[in-house]
Amino acid sequence: MTTHDGLPVPQRYWSAATIWLALILAVLDSSIANIALPTIARDFAAPASVSVWIINAYQLVIVILLLPLATLGEMFGYRNVFQLGIAFFTIASLGCSFAHSLPALAAARAIQGFGAACIMAQNGALVRYTYPLNLLGRGIGVNALVISAAAALGPPIASIILSLASWQWLFAVNVPIGILAFAVGRTSLPESPRSGSLDLIGAGFNVLMFGCGFIGIDALTRHGVHWLNFVLLAVAVVSALALVWRSRTEVSPIIPVDLLRNHAFAMSIVTSIASFSAQMLAFVSLPFYFEGILHRDQVATGLLMTPWPVAVGLAAPIAGRLADKWPAAILSTVGLLVLATGLASLAFLPPHASALSIIWRMALCGLGFGFFQAPNNRVMLSSAPMSRSGAAGGMLATARLTGQTAGATLAAICLRLSGGGETTGLLFASLLAILAALASAARVLKRERRDARD
């Protein structure tokens, strides 16, 4: 059993290692699947519009199951649901490597998505129970470093594997990692109290809200305006309203309205959604910007995208350590203003800018994002009671995915503009980063007003 002051050493290190291995599985698999998509489509003789469901099946299941699985973590123990996720992800990875048709591969990817959702929904709670409070920011920062490293290494790892073997090995390599993570986690991950129950009706509304919203937005950006898309979005909105209304009276609500009444927690969620919207909007726009506006080829574009995640990986552990001693809201606000500055400076680059001019601006964006992420996540986790760590972790992951989905949608809209859509996307991303900084700063102002009243 763990106490509120985290796990003892060396169990703490083994628990952290298990969490890192599981995160590497979930993040690495997402990025390498993107790289392999054209190869898989050719192998199955499938059109690109159909093969994209190899990606969508994985993402959709994660989005619709994060919050219900966070509740299940509180019911059955975070460790048990986390371990279940590792097991399903590992078995599904083996299924992906043996899939002989596109529908079979998409089905295996959906099961992988269930495993990844189990991992992501419990990740925040397990970090909270693993580290003592005075080291929580440091632990979150190292997690961000692991995620950034996995995201940065995904494309080159995928390229190396595809140059030596078939695409099936992209999924087969997950199996030994998954087995190792499961074995280490059995004895190292922290135990947690169990409470609450699953609101099945609320879970149904949650599935409709995220499922119909995800499919409707995806179809709208890919296939244009159609009445069915608006029907799906209408169902998503009605389901969201019904879910929020129902959550007001439930003891263990799918949407943790009890946590959202906490000003620091609520503004951290708003900050996270706006920030990840800015990040994804920039990530989708930048390749088109580099190739179409700055006249770089595909290889150069890939290299120029690298400084951002590398800088995040360097900044996040430092920001996490600082967040254990300094107000996290101030660190996040400063980081987001740096991100906004970096994005705006990219948008105003001349057409023949040097590689060095692009690299330092991309690194500036990464440094800003790194200084936002770890402190903001620390506020979300530490402002919730220990008994609600699962709900806090579920909202943390949901806010990230919601922001990324919104950012990808905004990028599609900007790129549809006739000329200059890439630059517009970067400027809009800078504006979103400024709005996120304002939301972050509101936490500081609220605390100062409270201190003045006291």
N, C-alpha and C positions, 0 to 999 in steps of 0.2 A: 504494500500500500504506500501511496505517496502522501506527503503533507503539503500544506499550502506553500512551503518553502522549497518545493521542487524535489528532485531525486538526489540521492547521495552519489558521490563519485566512487567507482567508475560507471555505475549504472546509468548515470546521466549521459555519459558519452556514448554508450551503446544505444540508448534510446534515441539520441540525436542522430546517430549514424543510420538507424532504421528509418527514421523520418526522411533523412536525406536520400537514401536509396529509393524509397517509394516516390518521392518527388521527382527524382531523376527519371524513373519509369514513366510517370505521367507526362512530364514536360518534354522529355526527349522523344517519346513516341509521337507526340503531336507534331513536332517540327519535322521529324524524318518522314512521316507519312505525307506531308505537304510536298517534300522534295520528290518522293517516289510516285506521286500521283500520275504524271504523264506516262511513266514506264508501266505502271499497273494498267492504265487505260489501254495502252497498246497491246499488252499481253492478253487482255480479255476482249479486245476488239470492241471497246465500249466508247461512246462519245464522251467528251469532256463534261458535258452537262449532267450525264448520268454518273460518271465516276466520282464526281464531287461528293456523292453521298458516302464515300469512304471516309471523308472528313466530317461531313454533317452528322452522320449517325453517331459518331463518337462525341461530338460537341453537344448535340441535342440531348442525349441521355444524361450527360453531366449537368447541363443547365436545369433540366426538369427535376432531377433527383437530389440536388445539393441540400436544399432546406429540409425535405423529409428525412434524409439520411442523417442530418445533424440532430434531429429529434430522436432518431433511433440510437444514435450514439449516447445520448443522455439516458435512454431507456436500458440499453444492454451493455454499456461501457464503451468508451472511445476506443480502447485497445482492441476489443473484439470486432467492432465494425471495421476498423482500420485493417486488421489482419484479414478479415473477410475480403476486403477490397484488394489487398495484395494477391490473395489466392485466386480470385476471379480474374484479375488482370493478367496474371501469369498463365492461367489455363487458356484464357481467350487469346493471348499472344501466340500460344502454340496452335490454336485453332486458325488464327490468321495465316500462319506459315503453311498450313495444309489446305487452305481454301482453294477450290478449283473453279469458282465462279464468282462474279461480282456480287450477287446477292448473298452468297455464303460469307464473303469477306466483309460485306457491310454488316451482316448479322454478328459476326465475331467482333467487329469494331464496336458495335453497340454494347456487347457484353464487356469489352474493354472499358467503355465509357462508364458502365456501372461500377467497375472496379476503381476507376480513377475518381469517380464521384465519392465513393466511400473514403478514399484516401484524402481528397481535398476537404471533405466535410469535417473530418476529424483532425486534420493537420493542426489547425490553430489551437484546439483544445489540448492536444497532446503536447504541443510546445509550451503551453501555459502550465501544464502539470509537470513537465520535464525540468524547466529552469526555475530557480528562485526568482522572486520579483525583481531583485536588484540586478539580475543578469538577463531579464526577459528581452530587453531591447537588443542585447548582444546576440541572443539566440535567434531572434527574428531576422537580424541583419545577416547572420550566417545562412539562414534559410534562403534569403533573397539572393545571396551570392551563389548558392547551389542552383537555384532556379535560373539565374542569369547565365551561369556557366553551361547548364544543360541546353538552354535556348540557343546560346552562341555556338556550341559544339555540334548541335543537331545537324545542320546542313553539311558541314565537312565530313562528319561521321557517315551520314547517309551517302554522300558522294563516294567515299572510300569503299563502303560495302557494295554499292551498286557497280563499282568498277571491278570488283573482285568476284562477286557472286550475284545470284538472282535476288529480286526484291523480297522474297520470302524470308531471307536472312535478316532483314530489317526488323521483323517481328520476333524471329527466333532468338535473337540476342537478348531479348527481355527475360527469357525463361531462367537462365542462371542467376540473373540479378534479382528476380522475383523470389526465387527459392532462398537465396541468401538473406534477403530482407525479411522474409517470413520466419526463417529459422532464428535470426538474431532477435526479432521482435517478440517472440514467444516468451522470453525471460526478461527482456529489458524494458519494454514499454510500460508506462505507469498504469496502475489501476485507478479507477475513478468511481465515485458514488453513482448509483443508478436511481433514476426517478423519472416521473412523467409518463405520458402515453402518447400514441400517435393519433392525431386527428385525421381520420380517413377521408372525411368530406373535404377538409381543408387541403389535404394532399391532392385530392382530385382537382380542386380549383387551381392549385399550384401547377399541376401538370398542364391544364388547359391554358393557364396564363403564359407560362414559358414556352410550352410546345407550340401553341397556335401563334404566339408572338414571334418566336424564332422562325417558324416556317413561313409565316406571312411576310415578315421583313425580308427574309432571304429571297422569296419569290418575287417580291416587289422590286428588289435591287437587281435581280438577275433577268427577270422576264418582263419588267415594266408593269404598267397599271392594268389590273384586271379585277373584276368585281369580287372574285373568290378571295383575292388577297385581302381586300377590305373586310370581307366577312370574317376571315381568320383573325385579323387585327381587332375587330369589334368583339369577338368572342374572348380574346385575350384581355381586353380592357374591362369587360364586364366581369370576367373571372377574377381579375386583380381586385376590383372593387369589392366583390363578394368575399374574397379571401381576407382582405383587410378588415371588413366588417365582422366576419366570423372570428377573426383572431382577437378582437377586442374582448371577447367573453370566455375564450378557451383558457384552460389552466396551462396547457403546453401547446401554444399556438405555433403554426408553421411559420408565420411571419412574427418574429419576436417583438411585439409591440411594447412589451415591458422594457426591453433594452432601448428601443427607439425613443422612449420618453426621457432617456438620459441625453442631455444636450450634447455632451462630448462624443458619445457613441454615434448619435444621429448625424452630427456634422462630419464625423470621420467617414461615415458611409457616403455622404454626399461628396466629400472630398475625393474619396476613392473612385466613385463612379465617374466623376468629371475628369479625373487624372488619367484613368485607364481609357476613357474615350479619346482624350488627347493623344495618348500613346498609340492606340490602334489606328486612329485617323492618320497620324504621321507615318506609321509603319507601312500602311497600305499606299499612301501617296508618294512616299520617298522613292521607291524604285521607278515609278513612272516619271517622277521629277528628275532623277539622275539621268535616265535614258532619254527622255523627251525634251527636257529643257537644258540640261547641262551636257548632253551628248556623250554620255558614258556608255560603254558596252556592258553586257551582262556580267562578265567576270569582275570588272571594275565596280559595278553596282553592288555586287555581293560583298566585296572587300570594304566598300565605303559604308555599308550598313553595320559592319562589325564594331566600330568604336563605341556605339551606343550601349549594347549589352555588356561590353567589356568595362566601360566606365560605371555602369550600374553595379556590376560585381565588385568593383573596387570601392565604390562609395557606400554601398549598403551596410557592410560590417562596421565601418567607421561611424555612420549615422546611427546604427543600432547601439553602439557603445555610448555615444553622446546622449542618446535618448534615455539611458538609464540615469543620467545626471542632470540633463538640461530639459526644459519644457519641450515635449515632442511636437506640440502644435507649432512652436516657433521654427523648429528645424524643418518641418514639413512645408511651412509657408515660404521660407527662404528657398528651399529646394524647388518648389513649384514656380517661383518667380524666375529662378535660373533656367528652368525648363522652358518657360514662356519666352525668355530672352533668346535661348538657343534656337527655338523653332522659328521665331521671327527673323533671326539673323540668317537662317537657312533660306527662308522665303525670298529674301532680298539679295541673294547671291547673283553676281553677274553671270551671263551664259558661259563664259570661258574661265570660270573660277578654278584655281589650282586645287589639286588633291588635298594639300595641307589646309587650305581654307575650309574645305568641306569636313575634313577629319576633326579639326578642333571644335567646330560647331556641333558635330554629332557627339563628340565626347562631352561637350558642355551640356547637351540634352540628357545624356546618360547620367552625368554627375547630379544634375538637378533631380532627375527621377529617382535616383538611388537615395538621395537625402530626403525625399518625400516618403518613399515606400515603407521602410523599416519603422521610422517613428510613428507614422500614421497607423500602421498595423498594431504597434504596441499600445496606442491609445485605445483601439477597438477591443483588444483582448483584456487589457488591464482595467478598463472601465466597467466590465461586466463582472457579476459575482462568479466565484469559482463554479458554483452549481450550474451556471448558464454558459460555461465556456464553449460547449458544443454549439449552442445557438449563435454565439458571437463568432466562432470560427466559420460556421455555415454562412453567416451574413457577409463575412470578410471575403470568402470565395465567390459568393453570389454577386457582390458589388463589383468585383474584378471582372467577372464574365459578363455582367450586364453592361459595364462600361465598354468592354472590348467589342461587344455586339453592336452597341450604339455607335462606336467609333468606326467600325467597318461599314455600317449603313451610311453614315455621313460621308465616308470616303467614296462610296459608290455614287452618292448624289453629286459630290463635287466633281468626280471624274466624268460624269455625264455632261458637265457644262461644256459649252463650245469654246475651247481654248482657255488656257490658264487655270484649269480645274485643279491641277497639281499644286500650284502656288496658293490657290484659294484654300485648299485642304490644309496646308501648313499654317496659313494665317488663322484659320478657324481653330486648328489645334492649339495655337498659341493663346487664342482667346479662351478656350476651354481651360487651359492651364492657369490663366489669370483668375477665372471664376473659381477653380479649385482652390487657389491660394486664398481667395476671399473667404471661402467656406472654412478653410483651415484657420485663418486668422480670427474668425468669429468665435472659435473656442477660447482663444486668449482673451478677447474682449469680454466674453461672458464670465470668465473666471475673475477678471479684474473688477467687473461690476459687483460680483458676489463678495470679493474681498473688501471692496469699499463699503458695502452694506454692513459687513461684519465689524 
